[in-house]
């Protein structure tokens, strides 16, 4: 028998709170399987950006991930230490370096993608195609509003 949570019921009149709860729940589901593969949730924007073999500068990765340069630098340092990325000189700018995935990281990416897809399927179980389209539409609008307020 599953244990009941002692936390108070979620208020459905605060959708952004529900969004945060959903994110944390999703993170809990994928954390252990991703760690077994040598990845972390915080690395996903970098991994996804580099998965097709294109090397990018740190500044572009920071922009894509929506984080400040120092935070991206720390993340990339950890990823390099863990053998997930490699840095190479930028042929167009001698002061800059390009970031690319290592062959080992690229090899493990399909398994990580499968983890994410399985967790997404669990999270959206019972959603119709119309539900999914509506959710996507609402999330696109929400993100556009947040981007516009930056």
Buried (B, 14 or more C-beta within 10 A) or exposed (E): EEEEEEEEEEEEEEEEEEEEEEEEEBEEBBBEBBEEBBBBBBBBBBBBBBBEEEBBBBEBBBBBBEBEEEEBBEBBEBBBEBEBBBBEEBEEEEEEBBBBBBEEBBEBBEBBEEBBEEBEEEEEEEEEEEEEEEEEEEEEEEEEEEEEEE
